[in-house]
Amino acid sequence: MRLPEASPSWQDFQATSSSSRPAPRIENAVAPGRIARTGLRVLIVDDEPDVLRSLGNTLAHDGFEVTCVSTLQHGIAALRAKAFDLVLTDLYLGESDLGSQVAEAAREVRPSPPVVVLTGRPTFDGAQAALRSHVADMVVKPIDTTQLLATCRRVVQEAELSRRNRELESINRVLASVLPRTIEIKDPTTSGHAARVVGYTDKLAQRCGVSDEDRASLRLASLMHDVGKIGIPDSILTKPGPLTADEREVINRHPQMGYDVLEDLTDHENVRLWVYQHHERWDGRGYPNGLAGEEVALPGRILVLAEVYDALAEQRSYKPAWPIAKIVALFREQAGSHFDPDLAHLVADGLEQQGSSFFASEPGMLF
Ligand SMILES: [Fe+2]
C-alpha cells in the first residue's frame, strides 16, 4: 500500500525542556477532526523529511495526535515536554545518532511509551541495539501502512495491558498486606504470624507436590486465614486470661467471618474455602463444620498444620517458644487426630533432621 499524500497542515510546536538549553522547535502534524478516533499521542522521529511527512499523515489520518521531529535532540526534548502513548523512530538518525537512543530516552520518562523502530537497512547490529533498548517492535522500510498501523495499535494495546497488570499487581500486593496487618494491629501477639505461615505452607505444599495454581491460592489463604478476627471484640481477642465457653464460641466464629470478608474473591473459591477450614481437624473434632480426613483438601490440611506450628514455635505473651523436640512429639502424638497423619510425620521427620530450617523459604519469592 502506498502512503497517502500529505493532507494535514503543519505547525510549529515549541517544546518545553527541563534542560537549560534553549528548547528546540518541534514540528507538529495533526489532522483536525480525526483525533477523537484514538486520541493516542505518537512521536515520530525520522531524519528523512518525506518519510517523516508521510508517516505523520498516515498516523494522523488514522486518528493519532502526531508530533514529528527530525533529530535525536528534538526527539528527547519532545519526550521530556509531553507524554506520548507511542514513539516511532528511524533506526539511523543522521550520521551518528541512533533510534535506540530515542528508545533509551523514552524508557526514562514516566509514563514510559513503547517504541517501534523503523529501518530501511535492517542489520544484525542495528537489531541488537534495538533489542538492548527494549523496543517493542521493528518495521522495515518501504513501509506497508496497513502493517504499520496494525503494529502501532498492537504495541499500544500491549503497553496498556502491561501497565494495567502492573497496577493490579501493585493493588493486590497492598490489599494482601493490609488485611493481615490490620489483624496484627488488633492483636499484636500474632505479629508476623500470617507472613510466616505463608512461608511454611508454601514450603510444605512444594514438598507434597501441590500444583502451582493451588500453591498460589494456598499462599493467599495462608496470608488471610485469620482475617475473620477483625469481627471479634478486642476484649475477647486480647483477653489475658482463659476464655469462658461463651467467649470461645465467639472466637470460633472467625473462620466463617473470614469466609464472609473474602466474599468478593469470586475467582479464588479455594482461598475462601481453606480460610474457612483452617481450624478443622483430621478426626472431625474441629470447627466450624467438623469435617474429617480428606473432606478438607490437602492444601487446607497443610494450612491447619502450619498454623499450629507457628503458634507453637513462636513466643507469645502467654507462653515461651516451644523447643523443636516438644513440637515433634506433639505432631507425632496428634498424627491422625488433629493432623493428617502423613503430613504430621513428614513435618516431624523434617524438623528432627533439619530443625526449624526445614521450613525455611526464600523471602520475597512468595508473591
Ligand atoms: Fe485462626
Boltz pocket constraint, residues with backbone or C-beta under 6 A from the ligand:
constraints:
  - pocket:
      binder: B
      contacts: [[A, 225], [A, 226], [A, 254], [A, 278], [A, 279]]
      max_distance: 6.0
